[in-house]
Amino acid sequence: MIHLFCGYDDREAIGHHVFVDSVLRHTRAPVAITALDSRGLPEGSNAFTFSRFLVPWLMGWQGVAIFVDGADMLLQADLQELRQLFDPQFAVQVVKHPTYATKHRIKYVGTDMECPNVDYPRKNWASVMLINCAARAWRSHTPEVLSACAKSPRWLLGLEWLAPELIGELPDEWNRLVDEGHPVEGAKILHWTAGIPYFPHYRNAPGAAAWHGALRRVMETA
């Protein structure tokens, strides 16, 4: 059983459903899918900025789980391939994108989510996480702690609370930031960080044809 936690925001619900459909189409193993929104926690630029860090708590600090932003992604491979990359010596494994300056100073343009797109170290590392839920480093992340967290979301999202040796690396094809110039070809997860191709401003973003094709499949079977 693969335990998959996906970020969910009502304002891009269509993206969530397209992503979940891509998971079910590509993954042969059983998948337990949980949608995460704010659940009473503070919100960042979307409803799941903080709740992703509750995954180990939700798992009872046991086992292995995968978190993905989901709503702005498309899976193009079997998720079991990602699960098989798990290495218990790490608390979390991520695609370690090099520090970069975004090409999109504003994200979610033309929607009620529109906001500045801030650069920070390790940006988007936490958008795909292969999580060792039993690692002691996660024990400090409970609803009470995160609700009262006075730290910047960047402190959490940049995984600054983790010792570097506890952060393992995933192959880059598992989190391709295609609207930031990463190659579409060979991507196992396409990730549109500034806005999904459903939003008019991003309808012709790199890789958008694959997303629109996936949306058509969802609508044809709805």
Phi, psi and omega in degrees: 000128174265128177261108185246126177247126184243135173297141181224133175220127182308329186286345174227043182300325180300323178296322178298313184292323177295318179295313181300319177299321179293327175296312183292331180285329188257340190258126183274329181284157174299140181232126172263115187252125178239126176271133182245124169245206186288328179048044177085355178276163173302154177252147172257227179286348172216176189284350186243019180307315183266326190295338178302332183278002174264359184304311179299322177297316179296332179273006182066028181054041178222148171081195184237139178221160175241131170248137172223147172305317171076301188299335179244031184228166173218126178274135180234019181210171178286123181298338177298330177299321177291316180301325182287351177275358183302134177231114187293351179285348182252153172281329180205150174235135186218164168280119185270079178299135174299153176302134183216161172260125184297148174277352185235096183292335174239137177245164183057039183301135177082007179239170178281005173264357187307132182196164176298146177255100190272136174276144174199159180301143178063027179301134179072003175300319186276008180278340170224117182229129169262112197250129170270094188294340181275351182295135185297335181300337181276348189295341180279352184262095176238164178304321182295316181294314182291327178296327182263006187295120179267356181286157175295146173306332180295330177297319178285309185295330178277003179056032180292342181279353181255140172296137183307325182289351178266000181253106179274170186244138174254153175301145189295340181292349179274002175197072180275118178275081193291333178275359172254012174101000177288148184293138176285319183297130178084001180288136174266331168230119171274135185227117177260099191284334185267337181166141183287154181299348175294327179288132185308322183296337186244016187296338179248025179296158176307134179079002185298329181300321179295320180294314180296325175297320178293321177298318179300320179297320178296315183292326180292334182256000182290000000 
